[in-house]
Amino acid sequence: METTFDYLRQFGPLLAERILETYPPLQSTRDSVAPGLAGLLRKPLPAQAVTITGTAKYLRKAKAARTSREGCRASRSEGRDPA
């Protein structure tokens, strides 16, 4: 094995399995989303609703949370949004 890519190619599935065992997701795409989302002025996209609900569940025990929009499609505000 010479590179990180080689390592991840060989052990990636095992690592993914271990991560999910250690850190199970708080919110699944099969779980219902927070009912309070229905009262928002703009309806969140499905992935946003899952993220919002999972983050809310996490914040019941934690003082802070961090989310990332990595991998999301660019929006019209892409050039103006510093986040």
C-alpha positions as CSV (number, residue, x, y, z in Angstrom):
1,M,0.0,0.0,0.0
2,E,1.5,3.3,-1.1
3,T,-1.1,6.0,-0.8
4,T,-4.0,7.0,1.4
5,F,-6.2,6.3,-1.6
6,D,-5.0,2.7,-1.7
7,Y,-5.6,2.4,2.0
8,L,-9.1,3.8,1.8
9,R,-9.9,1.7,-1.2
10,Q,-9.0,-1.5,0.7
11,F,-10.4,-0.6,4.1
12,G,-13.0,2.0,3.4
13,P,-16.0,-0.3,3.7
14,L,-14.8,-1.6,7.0
15,L,-14.1,1.9,8.3
16,A,-17.6,3.0,7.3
17,E,-19.1,0.1,9.1
18,R,-17.1,0.8,12.3
19,I,-18.0,4.5,12.2
20,L,-21.7,3.8,11.9
21,E,-21.4,1.3,14.8
22,T,-19.6,3.8,17.0
23,Y,-21.6,6.9,15.9
24,P,-25.1,5.8,14.8
25,P,-27.0,8.6,13.0
26,L,-29.5,10.6,15.1
27,Q,-31.8,11.1,12.2
28,S,-32.4,8.7,9.3
29,T,-34.1,9.6,6.0
30,R,-36.8,7.1,7.0
31,D,-37.5,9.0,10.3
32,S,-40.2,11.7,10.4
33,V,-38.9,15.2,10.5
34,A,-39.6,17.8,13.2
35,P,-43.3,18.9,13.0
36,G,-42.3,22.5,13.6
37,L,-40.8,22.7,10.2
38,A,-44.3,22.9,8.7
39,G,-44.6,26.4,10.2
40,L,-41.6,27.8,8.5
41,L,-42.1,30.5,5.8
42,R,-40.1,28.5,3.3
43,K,-40.4,24.7,3.2
44,P,-36.9,23.1,3.6
45,L,-35.7,20.7,1.0
46,P,-35.9,17.0,2.1
47,A,-32.1,16.9,2.9
48,Q,-32.4,20.2,4.8
49,A,-35.3,18.9,6.9
50,V,-33.4,15.8,7.8
51,T,-30.3,17.9,8.8
52,I,-32.4,20.4,10.8
53,T,-34.2,17.6,12.7
54,G,-30.9,15.7,13.4
55,T,-29.2,18.9,14.6
56,A,-32.2,19.7,16.9
57,K,-31.9,16.2,18.4
58,Y,-28.2,16.7,18.9
59,L,-28.7,20.1,20.6
60,R,-30.9,18.5,23.2
61,K,-27.7,17.2,24.8
62,A,-25.0,19.4,23.4
63,K,-24.2,23.1,23.7
64,A,-23.3,23.6,20.1
65,A,-23.4,21.9,16.7
66,R,-21.7,22.4,13.4
67,T,-23.1,21.6,10.0
68,S,-21.6,21.8,6.6
69,R,-23.1,22.3,3.2
70,E,-20.3,20.4,1.5
71,G,-21.5,18.5,-1.5
72,C,-24.6,20.6,-1.9
73,R,-25.4,22.2,-5.3
74,A,-24.6,25.8,-5.7
75,S,-27.6,28.1,-5.1
76,R,-28.4,31.5,-6.6
77,S,-26.8,33.2,-3.5
78,E,-23.6,31.2,-3.9
79,G,-21.5,34.3,-4.7
80,R,-23.0,36.3,-1.8
81,D,-23.1,33.8,1.0
82,P,-19.9,33.9,3.1
83,A,-20.8,30.6,4.9
